């Protein structure tokens, strides 16, 4: 092993990337229905590799965690602030209750079993499967004013306790949300989801990731004119309340301009584009549908606009439709609306607000005209705004330097909590002003995945030797305490949700509970059993809040344990 030690000493980054490669390979192995995951696998691989002898500069660890936690806040910001309203008080209360009960459980266990600050924080991170706690707790420990040796030992203990308790942390959440909760509610998740879908039949069904409707809202179809011969284009469109438009007319081998006054002739082939319900109504008025659409092909596009039109703020979609001239809105269909990153239902009574992002569907010239009338175009970009990101990280790191002493206990958000806070704020501001602060989803996901995995790998490489010794001394004790910290908050929150908050549907309660624990594997199990997207809505709300609250447990446990 001397040759390997020599390589790692000359180039410690080799050990880092080796830990990531091996860790993610281990993480995708199935143990029954359980996977360790890339982060847990990277930590385990790093601990093993560290036995050869390797040290990675702590500056790498600090940078990786800062970009990870900022990206988490940036993505959660719109949903987090959007969730803080009266309609979601029940979900907010549930997420807060689980976080508080988890904190109390960790502190009691730390007191009873004489765990130091590092082990207590790692216990919280692993048993609650909140990997970010490793960073926020480690940062808080570094600011306690301890000696370098004591600081390193406590930070190593964080990683050790996390590794020992993480596996059951994931498994326990699955057991409670997927197995125990339905038995407690007396209703299977699939049956409960069907009940919820029936209750929501009046609204649009929620869809899970990568799910598309088999009956799309906007469609295009080609017809041969028979019944509509002699009728004007505008007459046919108005008969369907402008839910469809005639975009192409092909007559005797030549194209005819589909102007409002154009008269259709028998044998013409017309391309009709519009909403599906309008298409159903217009089909019998024109003639038979044709399969060969070569002569009337048309490329459509979507274009996004930020709504800023003066005089129309806080007005309904129906009022805007009545206000805007027919020629201006002809051939343009409103496909979707998002507000601060969240979808808004397309209903006549829905009020538009300045800053909303409207997605238009139509031909290039029609959507361009609609964008100009709405406000300004939101250009598609795959480039990250590093000015915006850099300012957010700088402010977050500066906030992390602030230490407040309460009763002689130093409390600080640390760099992790500070970057999380500014990430939330900057993500929310990006939602309000979408022209600034671009961070494409793929870029954000890379920062989160690579940042966290690299951070955890550095922790494992730097503390692995000490980890083995500590596990031999108290590994089983920490594991059993981890079981308690995993199960008690989940069970208490399940009871709180049922009897205090009044959740009476098992599928909805399971979604809210898994989100309150930020437990993605458990949520996946819930979706699998429910065979429905019903649990997605409560999960999204509680998950956004839990990501913030559980991450902040790191410095709280360090300060209070």
N, C-alpha and C positions, 0 to 999 in steps of 0.2 A: 504493500500500500504506500510505500515511500514515494514512488513515482507519481501516484495520484495526489498525495499531499503536496508534492513539489509543484505540480500543475496548478493546484488550487491556490497556493501561496503566490505564484507569479500572476495568476489570472483568476481572482475569486469570482468574476462574472461567469466563468464556466460552470462553477458550482451552482450559481443562481439559476441559470437557464437549464441545467441538468435537472435541478429540483423541480422546475416547472414542467419539463417534458415527462419525467417519470411520475410526478404527482398527478398530472392530468390523465395519464394512462391508467394509474391506479384508481383514480376517481371515477372512471367510467365503467369499472367492473361492477357487475350486479351481484349483490349478496342477498339472494331472494329478491325482494322488492326494494331493497335499500342500496343506494349508491353513496359512497363517501363524498363524492364531489371533487372538483378540481382544487378548491381551496384547502379542504381537509387533506386531500392526497398530497398537495404540495408541501404542507406542513410536515406530514409524516415522512415524505421523501427527504426533505431538508434535514430533519432530525437524524435520519440514518446516514446521510452523506456527511453530516457534521462530525461524525465519529472519526473521520479521516483527519480532521483538523483543518478548519477554514474559518476566516473572519471576513465579513463584508462590512464596509464602512456604513455607519449608522445614518449618514446623510442620504444614502440610497433609500433606506427604510423610510425616512421622513418625507422625502419627495414622493415616493410611491403612494404612501398613505394620504398625503395631502391631495393629490390629483384624484385618487379614488373617492375620497369622502366628499370632495367638491362636486364630482360628477353625480354622486348619489343625491346630494342636495339639489343640484341643478335639475335633475329629472323629476324629483319629488316635489319641487317647489310649487308649480302650478296646482297639482293635485292637493298638496298639503294645505295651502291657503284657501283653495276653493272648497275644501272640506269643512272649513271653519264657519258653518252657518247653522241656522236652526233646524234645517231639514236633516242634518246628519249628526245631531247631538247624541243620538243613541250609539252610533258607531264611534264617535269621539270618546264618549264615556267608557265604552268597552276597551278601547286601546289604552286609555289612561289607567283604567283599573288593572289591566294585566301588567302594565309597566310598574305600577306602584306595588302590586302584590309580589311581583318578581323581585323588586328591590328589597322589600321587607324580608322575603324568604331567604335571599342571599345573605343579608346582614345577620339574620338569626342563625343560619347554618354556620356562618363564619365565626360567630360568637361561641356557639356550642362546641364546635370542633377545633377552635383555636387556629383558624386559618389566617395567614398574613394577608396584607392588602393585595399582593400579586395573585395568590391562589384564589382569593375571593373574587377578584375581577375576572380571572380566567374561567372560574366556575360559572360566572354570569354569561360570559361570552360563549362558552361551549354548550352549557345546558339550555341556553336560550337560542342557540345557533345564530348569534349575532356577531359575525366575525369582526365587524368594525370596532367592537369593544376592545379587542386586543390593542388596537392603535390608540384609541382615546384613553384607555387605562394606562398604557405604557407611557404616553405623553404626560399624563397627570403624575405618574410616579417620578418621572424625570424632573418634575418641578417641586418635589417635596423637600429639596435641599439636603438629600442624603449623600453619603459618599458614593463614589463611582462604583465601588464593589457592591454596596448594598442595592444601589439602583439596578445594576445589571442582574443581580440575583432575583429581585422582585419582578423585573420584566421577564426573566426566564420563567418564573413561576406562573406568570400570566399565560404564556404559551403552553406550558405543561398542563395546567388545569384545563385549558381549552381543548387540547388534544385528547385528554382522557375522557372528557364529558361530552364531546361533540356528537359522537355516534348515537348515543341514546337520546341526545337532545333532538336530533332529527327523527329518530324512530318513535320517541315518545309522543311528539306532536302528531304523527300519523296515527298512532294508536288511539289517541283521544279524539281527534277530529273525524277520522274515518270509521272507527270501530265503536268506541264507547259512546260518543255523542248520539248517533242514531238510536242505539239501544235506550239511552237515557230519555230521548224524546219520544220513543215508541213509534218511530216512523222512519223507514229507509230513506236514504238520500235521494234515490231516483223517484220514489213516490212523492216525497216532499217537493222536489223540483217540478214535477208535473202539476202539483197543487199551485205552486207559485206562478207557473206559466199560465195556468187557467185564470188565476186572479189578475194577471197582467195582460190578458188577451186583447184588451182595448188598445194597448200601446205596441210599439215596435219591439220585437223580440231581441234580447241581448245576444250578441254573438261572441264566441271565444276567439282566441288568436287564430289567424289563417282560415277563418270560416267566412264563406261568401254565400249570399242568397242564391238559390237556384232560379229565382225569379227576380232579376235585377230591376231596380227602379227605373233606370233610363235605358231605353232600347232603340234600335233602328230596324225598320223592316221595309221591304220593297213590294210595291203593288202594281198590277196592270190596271189601268183606268177603264172601268166599264160604267158603273152606276154614277160616278162623279163626272162623266163627260158633260161639258158645257158649264161647269161650275168654276168659280174663281178660287184661287189658292186661299185668299183671306177668308172666304166664306166657310171653307172646310175647317180651317184652323180655329176660327171663332166658334164654330159649332161644338168644338171640344174644349172650350174655355182656354184656348192657347196652351193646352197641355202637350200639344204636338206641333211640329212645324214641317212643312215640305221643303226639303233642302236641295233636292235634285229633280229635274224633269228631263227625260230622254224621249225624243220624238223622231221617228223615222231616221234613226242613225245619227241624230245631232242633239246637242244639249240645248235646252231652253231655259232662260233666266226665270227662276221661280219667284217672280215679284208678286206683290199682293194682288195685283190686278190680272195676273196671268190666268188664262182660261185653259182648263184641261181638255184634252181631246181623247176620244176613244182609242185605246191601244198605247197610250203613253205609259211609260214605266216611271214611277215616282218613288223617291226615297223619303220616307217619313221617319223623323226622329222625335222622341219625346218620352213622356212618362207612360209607364205600362198601362195604367188605367185608361189614359187617353187613347192609347193605341188600340185597346180592345174596342173602344167606341167608334174609332174612325175606320177600322178595317171594313165593316159592312158598307160604309158610305162610298168607298173608292172602287173596290173590285177585288179579285183574287190575288193572293200573295204569290210572288214569283221567287224561285230559288236562284236563278241566274242573275246576280247583281253586278256583273262586270261593268255594265254601262253607267251605273249610278253610284259607283264607289266614292266614298268621302271619308277623309281622315278627320276625326274629332279630337278635341284636346280638353284638358282641364287646366284652369288658370286660377291662381289664388290672388285675392285682393284684400287689403286691410280696409275695413269700413270706416271712413272718416267724413262722409258727405254731410255738409252743413244742413241744418234744419231737419234732419231725419234721425237724430240720436234718440234712443228710447222709443222708437215707433215700431209698430208690429209689421211683420212680413206682409200681411194683408193690406195694410195702409200704404206701404212702400209700393206694392204692386199697383194699387189704385192711383198713386201719385205719379209714377214713372210712365212716360209715353209708351204706347204699344210698340212703335217702331224701334224705340231704344232697347226694349227687353225682348224683341223678337229673336227667336233662335237661340236664346240663352236660358239655361236651366240651372237652378241653384241645387248643387249636389250635396253640400254639407256646410255646416257652420261650426267653428270652434271658438271658444272663449277662454282665454288664459290656459290654453292647452287642453281644454276639456270639450267634448262634443256637446252641441246644443241641438235639441230636437227641432225638426223642420215642421212647425205647425203654424197655421195662419195667425194665431195669437202670440207667437213668440216675438219678443221685443229684441230688436237689434241695438247693439251698443257700440259706440266708437271703440275701435281696437279689435272688434271681432274679425276673424279671418273667414272670408267667404270663398268657397270653392265653386267656380262656375264650370259648366260643361257645355260645349258647343263647338262650332267651327272657329278657326283661328281669328277671323275678322270679328265674329260676334262676341267672343270672349274678351278680345282686346277692347271693344267698345264698352262692354259691361264693366271691366276693371276701371277704365277711365272715368266712368260715371259714378263708381262706388267710392273710390279713394285713390289708393296707389297700389301697384302690383307688388306682391311679395315674391321676389325672385327665388327660384330653386337654387340651392347652393350646397355643395358637399365640402366646403372649406370652413374650418373652425375659426371663429373670431378670437384670435389669441390675445388681442388687446382687452376685450371684455373678460376673458378667462383669467388673464394675468392680474388684472385689477381685483377680481374677485378673490383670487388666491392670496394676494398680498394683504388685503383687508382681513381675510380670515386668519392668516398667520399672526397679524398684529393683534386681533381680538384674542387669540389664543395665549398671548403673553400676559393678559390681565389676570391677576390673582386677587381674590377677595377672601379675607379672613373672617369667618363666622364662628364665634365661640372658640377661637384659637385653632379652628380647622381650616386649612387653606383649600379653597374651592376654585377651580379654574376649568374653563371649557377646553383648554389646551389647543394645540394647532388643529387637531381633528374636529373638535366641537366648533371651533371658530370657522374652519373651512366648510363644515356642514351648514352652519348658520348663513354664511354668505352665499353658499351654493343654493340654498333654499330661496334667499332673497333675489339673487341674480336670475335664477330660473323663473321665478314669478314675474320679475320685471321683463324678462324676455317674452313671456306669454302676453304681457300687457302691451309691449312695444316690439313686435316680431321682426322689425327691420334690423335690430341690433342683437348681438350676442349669439350668433349662429353656432350651434354645436350639433351636427347631424347625429341621429340616433346611433349609427354605427360607430362614430368617433367616441360618443359618450360610453357606449358599451365596452369599447376597447379600454378606455381609461378605467372603468370599473373592474373589468375582469383582470387585466394585466396589473393594474395598480394594487389591488387587494392580494392577488396571488403572489406577486413579487414581494410585497411587504411581508406577508406571512412566511414566505420562503426565507427571507433575510432573518426574521425572528428565529426560525427553526435552525438555520445555519449557525447563528451566533449563540444560541442557547441549548443546542442539542446535547452537548456533553453533560451539562448540568441536569438536563431533563431526565436522562436515563437514571441518574442517581436518585432524584426526587421521586420518580415513579416507583422505583423499587422500595422506597421508604414508605410512601403513603398513597400509592396509586389506587388500591381498592377502596380506601376510605373516600378519596375524592370522587371516584366513580359512583359510589352509593349516594353520596351527598348530591352529586349531579342528577341522579334519578329523582331525588326529592325536589330539587330546584326546577327540573323540567315539568314534573307532573302537578305539583301543588298550584302554581299560578294558572295553569291551563284548566284544572278542575274547578278552582274557585271562580275563574272568569266565566266558565260555562254555566255555573249556577247563577252567577250575577246576571249574565245575559238572559237566562231563562226566566228567573223569578223577579228580578228588579227591573230590567230593561224591557221585558215582555216579548222577547223573541219566541214565536210559536211555530216557526217553520224550521225544520232540521237543516235543510239545504242552505238557507240564508244564514242561520246561526253558525253553521260549519264554515261558511265563507268568511264571516266576520271574525270568528275565533282564530282561524288560520292566519288571517291578515293581521290580527292583533299581536300574534306571535312572530310576524314576519317570516312565516314558515312556508316557503315555496314548495318543498316536497309534500307537505301535508295538503296544501291547496291542490296540487296536482292529483293527489289521491282522491280528494273531494270531487273534483271535476270528473275524474274517471268513474266514480261510483254514481254521481248524479246524472251523468250523460247529458248535461245541460250547462248553459252559461249563466244560469240563475245565481250561483254563488259568487260570480265575478264582481257584481256591483258592490256588495258590502265588503268584499275582500279588498277592492281597490282603495276604498276610503280608509279602512283600518290599517292597511299595509302602508299607505303614505305616512300616516301619523306614527305608526309603530317604528318605522325606519328611523325616525328622528328620536323618539322617546327612548327606545332600547339602546341606541348608540350612545346617548347621553348617560346611560347607567355606568359606563366605564369610569369617568371622573367622580361620579357620585359614590360608587362603591369604594374607590380609592380614598376618597375624603372621609367617608363615614365608617368604614370597616375597622 
